[in-house]
Amino acid sequence: MMNRIEKDNNTAGCTMTVSVNGTETLDIALSGSCTIMEALPSYKDLEPYFTGASKIRTVHLNTAGLEKWDSSLLIFLAKVMKQCTLSGIPVDMEGLDKGLQNMLTLAVTASGKEGIREERKESFFHRVGHSVHMRAEAVTDAVRFIGEISIAFMNMLAGKAGVRLKDFIFLVEECGVRALPIVVLISTLVGLILAFVGAVQLRMFGAQIYVADLVGIGIVREMGAIMAGIIMAGRTGAAYAAHIGTMEVNEEIDALKTLGISPVEFLVLPRVLALSLMMPLLCIYADIMGVFGGMIVGTMMLDLDPMEYYNQTLEAVSLNDLWIGLFMSVVFGVLIALSGCYRGLKCKRSALAVGQAATSAVVTGIVSIVVATAVITVICDILGI
């Protein structure tokens, strides 16, 4: 004998009839208008049928009485099917509209894949292997990029590179003249700080005059080039990455490739040359202003004569110190330009990726400057320079 329990949930435009027969089948019938403009039946009315005490073994869905429906009905039925999946109850969708069946199957399948992806845990060895693989690919890409820029430079020497003089002059102005005020300001402050720190210690021994030696050698040999490099990494390196990254987002890089124009020759090479040319000049300005900052502290705090300070600086600083600083500045210019352009070319096509590329360019440039400084210093020590 069949036992039948019926429950109607009536709303303004949608009616849900829930019944359970003796074969432990839950019948859910929907009729009327199930749209977002109408109040849908409450899903909470179905929750008791999915509890542990329930004996439901099959769920049958029927929408034969529906006049119209939209995505709100799809969301309601997706919740029902998700609960059935969690409870291990099969669902019979033969009573659904064909289009509704297809959309519901697609929604449940996509949700199931997402859940599996979230629950899946990667092993330690998988994470390590993936990390090593990504690092190896990054190194390979960097080496390939350096090879491409080297080929572009050789093509330029042979007169085959597509570098426009107008673009080169604009880049020289951008990374040279316009960067001069900030370089002068920071270098002066660094000279002041370095001289003040030295004065506090040297004054204890009555050796105030050697502040000129400390500031002169420190600024001319390394600090001038390093400070100029760090400033340009944050200013110009980030600008290169953001500019080229935006071109990548707007598919302008693809347009250049379609026209047969090498992005490395057209975009990267002029920037590397411009920054490499301007860095030694900025380094000289940084050296002068750094020494001037030290002179301010020496004359105002230590009561040294300006000419005495100047002559002591000339005796302390050798021509080798100047050449080492200029050489380091050229190296820094190449590294900063390469870092900015490389991160820009590797930028993904989204607004967020442009910001990430600029940040990565600054970090890469500063780390490259520190590493290059350490290497050059060790080499100079070995050679006795």
C-alpha positions as CSV (number, residue, x, y, z in Angstrom):
1,M,0.0,0.0,0.0
2,M,1.4,3.4,-1.0
3,N,1.8,6.1,1.7
4,R,1.6,9.6,0.3
5,I,2.4,12.8,2.1
6,E,1.8,16.1,0.3
7,K,2.9,19.6,1.2
8,D,2.2,22.7,-0.8
9,N,4.4,25.8,-0.7
10,N,2.6,28.5,-2.5
11,T,4.0,31.9,-3.3
12,A,2.6,34.7,-5.5
13,G,3.7,33.1,-8.7
14,C,5.4,29.8,-8.0
15,T,4.0,26.6,-6.4
16,M,6.1,23.8,-5.0
17,T,4.5,20.4,-4.2
18,V,6.5,18.0,-2.2
19,S,5.4,14.4,-1.7
20,V,6.9,11.2,-0.5
21,N,5.5,7.8,-1.5
22,G,6.1,4.3,-0.1
23,T,9.0,3.6,-2.4
24,E,11.0,6.2,-0.5
25,T,11.0,8.6,-3.5
26,L,10.8,12.4,-2.9
27,D,8.8,14.1,-5.6
28,I,9.4,17.8,-6.0
29,A,7.0,19.5,-8.5
30,L,7.2,23.1,-9.5
31,S,4.5,25.0,-11.3
32,G,3.5,28.6,-12.2
33,S,6.0,31.4,-12.7
34,C,9.5,30.9,-11.2
35,T,11.3,34.1,-12.0
36,I,13.4,36.6,-10.0
37,M,10.4,38.9,-9.9
38,E,8.4,36.3,-8.0
39,A,9.1,34.8,-4.5
40,L,10.6,31.3,-5.0
41,P,9.7,28.4,-2.6
42,S,12.0,28.2,0.5
43,Y,14.8,25.7,0.3
44,K,14.5,25.2,4.1
45,D,11.2,23.3,3.6
46,L,13.3,20.5,1.9
47,E,16.0,20.3,4.6
48,P,14.1,17.8,6.8
49,Y,14.1,15.3,3.9
50,F,17.9,15.2,3.7
51,T,18.6,14.6,7.4
52,G,20.0,11.4,8.8
53,A,16.6,10.2,10.0
54,S,15.1,10.5,6.5
55,K,14.6,7.4,4.4
56,I,14.7,9.1,1.1
57,R,16.6,7.1,-1.5
58,T,15.6,8.9,-4.7
59,V,14.6,12.5,-5.7
60,H,12.4,13.2,-8.7
61,L,12.2,16.7,-10.1
62,N,9.2,17.8,-12.2
63,T,8.7,21.2,-13.8
64,A,6.0,20.2,-16.3
65,G,3.6,22.8,-14.8
66,L,6.0,25.8,-15.2
67,E,4.9,28.6,-17.4
68,K,8.2,30.5,-17.3
69,W,11.5,30.5,-15.4
70,D,14.9,32.2,-15.2
71,S,18.2,31.8,-13.5
72,S,16.7,32.1,-10.0
73,L,15.0,28.6,-10.6
74,L,18.4,27.3,-11.7
75,I,20.0,28.4,-8.5
76,F,17.2,26.8,-6.4
77,L,17.5,23.5,-8.2
78,A,21.3,23.6,-8.0
79,K,21.1,23.8,-4.2
80,V,18.8,20.8,-4.2
81,M,21.1,18.8,-6.4
82,K,24.2,19.8,-4.3
83,Q,22.4,18.6,-1.2
84,C,21.5,15.3,-2.9
85,T,25.1,14.8,-4.0
86,L,26.4,15.4,-0.4
87,S,23.7,12.9,0.9
88,G,24.4,10.3,-1.8
89,I,20.9,10.5,-3.1
90,P,20.4,10.0,-6.9
91,V,18.3,12.6,-8.8
92,D,15.9,11.9,-11.6
93,M,15.7,14.9,-13.9
94,E,13.5,13.4,-16.6
95,G,10.6,15.7,-15.5
96,L,12.7,18.8,-16.2
97,D,12.7,20.9,-19.3
98,K,15.5,19.9,-21.7
99,G,17.2,23.3,-21.6
100,L,16.9,23.4,-17.8
101,Q,18.5,19.9,-17.7
102,N,21.5,20.9,-19.7
103,M,22.0,24.1,-17.7
104,L,21.6,22.4,-14.4
105,T,24.0,19.6,-15.4
106,L,26.6,22.2,-16.5
107,A,26.2,24.2,-13.2
108,V,26.5,21.1,-11.0
109,T,29.5,19.8,-13.0
110,A,31.4,23.1,-12.8
111,S,30.6,23.3,-9.0
112,G,31.8,19.7,-8.5
113,K,35.1,20.3,-10.3
114,E,35.7,23.5,-8.3
115,G,35.1,21.6,-5.1
116,I,37.5,18.9,-6.1
117,R,40.1,21.4,-7.0
118,E,39.7,23.1,-3.6
119,E,39.9,19.9,-1.6
120,R,42.8,18.4,-3.5
121,K,46.1,18.8,-1.5
122,E,49.4,18.8,-3.3
123,S,52.2,16.8,-1.8
124,F,55.4,18.3,-0.5
125,F,57.4,16.8,-3.4
126,H,54.9,18.1,-5.9
127,R,55.3,21.7,-4.6
128,V,59.1,21.5,-4.5
129,G,59.2,20.1,-8.0
130,H,56.8,22.7,-9.3
131,S,58.8,25.5,-7.6
132,V,62.1,24.2,-9.1
133,H,60.5,23.9,-12.6
134,M,59.2,27.5,-12.4
135,R,62.6,28.8,-11.3
136,A,64.3,26.9,-14.1
137,E,61.9,28.4,-16.6
138,A,62.5,31.9,-15.2
139,V,66.3,31.4,-15.6
140,T,65.9,30.1,-19.1
141,D,63.7,33.1,-20.1
142,A,66.2,35.5,-18.6
143,V,69.1,34.0,-20.5
144,R,67.0,34.1,-23.7
145,F,66.2,37.7,-23.1
146,I,69.9,38.6,-22.5
147,G,70.7,36.8,-25.8
148,E,68.1,38.7,-27.7
149,I,69.3,42.1,-26.4
150,S,72.9,41.1,-27.3
151,I,71.8,40.2,-30.8
152,A,69.9,43.5,-31.1
153,F,73.0,45.4,-29.9
154,M,75.1,43.7,-32.6
155,N,72.5,44.5,-35.2
156,M,72.6,48.2,-34.1
157,L,76.4,48.2,-34.5
158,A,75.9,46.8,-38.0
159,G,73.3,49.4,-38.8
160,K,70.4,46.9,-38.9
161,A,68.5,47.7,-35.7
162,G,65.3,49.6,-35.8
163,V,66.2,52.3,-33.2
164,R,64.6,55.7,-33.9
165,L,66.8,58.7,-32.9
166,K,63.7,60.6,-31.8
167,D,62.7,58.0,-29.3
168,F,66.3,57.7,-28.1
169,I,66.6,61.4,-27.4
170,F,63.3,61.4,-25.5
171,L,64.4,58.5,-23.4
172,V,67.7,60.3,-22.7
173,E,65.8,63.3,-21.5
174,E,63.4,61.2,-19.4
175,C,66.1,59.3,-17.5
176,G,68.7,62.0,-17.4
177,V,67.7,65.6,-17.1
178,R,64.3,64.9,-15.4
179,A,65.9,62.6,-12.9
180,L,68.6,65.1,-11.9
181,P,66.7,67.0,-9.2
182,I,65.9,63.9,-7.1
183,V,69.4,62.5,-7.6
184,V,71.0,65.8,-6.4
185,L,68.7,66.0,-3.4
186,I,69.2,62.4,-2.2
187,S,73.0,62.5,-2.8
188,T,73.3,65.7,-0.8
189,L,71.4,64.2,2.1
190,V,73.5,61.0,2.0
191,G,76.7,63.1,2.1
192,L,75.3,65.1,5.1
193,I,74.4,61.9,7.0
194,L,77.7,60.1,6.2
195,A,79.7,63.2,7.3
196,F,77.6,63.6,10.5
197,V,78.1,59.9,11.5
198,G,81.8,60.2,10.9
199,A,82.1,63.5,12.7
200,V,80.6,62.1,15.9
201,Q,83.3,59.5,16.1
202,L,86.3,61.3,14.7
203,R,85.8,64.3,16.9
204,M,86.4,62.1,19.9
205,F,90.0,61.7,18.7
206,G,90.5,65.2,17.4
207,A,90.6,63.9,13.8
208,Q,87.8,66.0,12.4
209,I,89.7,66.7,9.1
210,Y,89.4,63.0,8.1
211,V,85.7,63.5,7.7
212,A,86.7,64.7,4.2
213,D,88.5,61.4,3.5
214,L,85.5,59.4,4.8
215,V,82.9,61.2,2.7
216,G,85.1,61.6,-0.4
217,I,86.1,58.0,-0.7
218,G,82.8,56.6,0.3
219,I,80.7,58.8,-2.0
220,V,83.0,58.8,-5.1
221,R,84.0,55.1,-5.0
222,E,80.6,53.5,-4.2
223,M,77.9,55.4,-2.4
224,G,77.3,58.0,-5.2
225,A,76.8,55.2,-7.8
226,I,74.7,53.1,-5.5
227,M,72.4,55.9,-4.5
228,A,71.9,57.0,-8.0
229,G,71.2,53.4,-9.0
230,I,68.6,52.9,-6.3
231,I,66.9,56.1,-7.2
232,M,66.8,55.2,-10.9
233,A,65.6,51.7,-10.1
234,G,62.6,53.1,-8.2
235,R,62.0,55.8,-10.7
236,T,63.0,54.7,-14.2
237,G,63.0,50.9,-13.8
238,A,59.4,50.9,-12.6
239,A,58.4,53.3,-15.4
240,Y,59.9,51.0,-18.0
241,A,58.1,48.0,-16.6
242,A,54.8,49.9,-16.3
243,H,55.1,51.3,-19.8
244,I,56.0,48.1,-21.6
245,G,53.5,46.1,-19.4
246,T,50.7,48.4,-20.4
247,M,51.6,47.9,-24.0
248,E,51.5,44.2,-23.4
249,V,48.0,44.5,-21.9
250,N,46.8,46.6,-24.8
251,E,48.3,44.1,-27.3
252,E,50.6,46.7,-28.8
253,I,53.5,44.2,-28.4
254,D,51.6,41.7,-30.5
255,A,51.0,44.4,-33.1
256,L,54.7,45.1,-33.3
257,K,55.4,41.4,-33.8
258,T,52.7,41.2,-36.5
259,L,54.4,44.1,-38.3
260,G,57.7,42.2,-38.2
261,I,59.2,44.7,-35.7
262,S,61.3,43.2,-32.9
263,P,60.0,44.5,-29.5
264,V,63.5,44.0,-28.1
265,E,65.1,46.2,-30.7
266,F,62.3,48.8,-30.8
267,L,61.6,49.1,-27.1
268,V,64.3,47.5,-25.0
269,L,67.5,48.5,-26.7
270,P,66.9,52.3,-26.7
271,R,66.1,52.2,-23.0
272,V,69.2,50.2,-22.1
273,L,71.4,52.5,-24.1
274,A,69.8,55.7,-22.8
275,L,70.0,54.7,-19.1
276,S,73.6,53.3,-19.6
277,L,74.6,56.6,-21.1
278,M,73.0,58.8,-18.4
279,M,74.0,56.8,-15.3
280,P,77.7,57.9,-15.3
281,L,76.6,61.6,-15.7
282,L,74.1,61.2,-12.8
283,C,76.8,59.5,-10.8
284,I,79.1,62.5,-11.3
285,Y,76.4,64.8,-10.1
286,A,75.8,62.5,-7.1
287,D,79.5,62.5,-6.2
288,I,79.7,66.3,-6.4
289,M,76.6,66.9,-4.3
290,G,77.5,64.2,-1.8
291,V,80.9,65.8,-1.2
292,F,79.2,69.1,-1.0
293,G,76.9,67.7,1.7
294,G,79.9,66.5,3.7
295,M,81.5,69.9,3.3
296,I,78.4,71.5,4.9
297,V,78.7,69.4,8.0
298,G,82.5,69.8,8.1
299,T,82.3,73.6,8.0
300,M,79.3,74.2,10.2
301,M,79.7,71.4,12.7
302,L,83.4,70.9,12.9
303,D,84.5,74.4,12.1
304,L,86.7,73.3,9.2
305,D,87.8,75.8,6.5
306,P,86.1,75.1,3.1
307,M,89.4,75.2,1.3
308,E,91.0,72.9,3.9
309,Y,88.2,70.4,3.4
310,Y,88.5,70.7,-0.4
311,N,92.2,70.1,-0.4
312,Q,91.9,67.1,2.0
313,T,89.3,65.6,-0.3
314,L,91.6,65.9,-3.3
315,E,94.4,64.2,-1.4
316,A,92.1,61.4,-0.3
317,V,90.2,60.6,-3.5
318,S,92.2,59.1,-6.3
319,L,91.4,58.8,-10.0
320,N,90.9,55.1,-9.6
321,D,88.1,55.7,-7.1
322,L,86.3,57.9,-9.7
323,W,86.7,55.4,-12.5
324,I,85.4,52.5,-10.3
325,G,82.4,54.6,-9.4
326,L,81.7,55.4,-13.0
327,F,82.1,51.8,-14.0
328,M,79.7,50.7,-11.4
329,S,77.2,53.3,-12.5
330,V,77.3,51.9,-16.1
331,V,76.7,48.4,-14.8
332,F,73.8,49.6,-12.7
333,G,72.3,51.4,-15.6
334,V,72.3,48.2,-17.7
335,L,70.9,46.1,-14.9
336,I,68.1,48.5,-14.1
337,A,67.1,48.9,-17.7
338,L,67.1,45.1,-18.3
339,S,65.2,44.4,-15.2
340,G,62.5,47.0,-16.0
341,C,62.1,45.9,-19.6
342,Y,62.2,42.2,-18.8
343,R,59.4,42.5,-16.2
344,G,57.4,44.6,-18.6
345,L,57.6,42.1,-21.4
346,K,56.7,39.2,-19.0
347,C,53.6,41.2,-17.7
348,K,50.3,39.4,-17.9
349,R,47.3,41.0,-19.5
350,S,45.5,42.6,-16.5
351,A,45.7,45.9,-14.7
352,L,46.9,44.1,-11.5
353,A,49.8,42.5,-13.4
354,V,51.1,45.9,-14.5
355,G,51.5,47.0,-10.9
356,Q,53.1,43.7,-10.0
357,A,55.5,44.1,-12.9
358,A,56.5,47.5,-11.8
359,T,57.1,46.3,-8.2
360,S,59.0,43.3,-9.4
361,A,61.2,45.5,-11.6
362,V,62.1,47.7,-8.6
363,V,62.9,44.7,-6.4
364,T,65.0,43.0,-9.1
365,G,66.8,46.2,-9.9
366,I,67.8,46.9,-6.3
367,V,68.9,43.3,-5.6
368,S,70.9,43.4,-8.8
369,I,72.6,46.6,-7.7
370,V,73.6,45.1,-4.3
371,V,74.9,41.9,-5.8
372,A,76.8,43.8,-8.5
373,T,78.3,46.1,-5.9
374,A,79.5,43.1,-3.9
375,V,81.0,41.4,-6.9
376,I,82.8,44.5,-8.2
377,T,84.2,45.3,-4.7
378,V,85.6,41.8,-4.3
379,I,87.2,42.0,-7.8
380,C,88.7,45.4,-7.0
381,D,90.1,44.0,-3.7
382,I,91.6,41.0,-5.5
383,L,93.2,43.2,-8.2
384,G,94.4,45.7,-5.6
385,I,92.6,48.7,-7.1
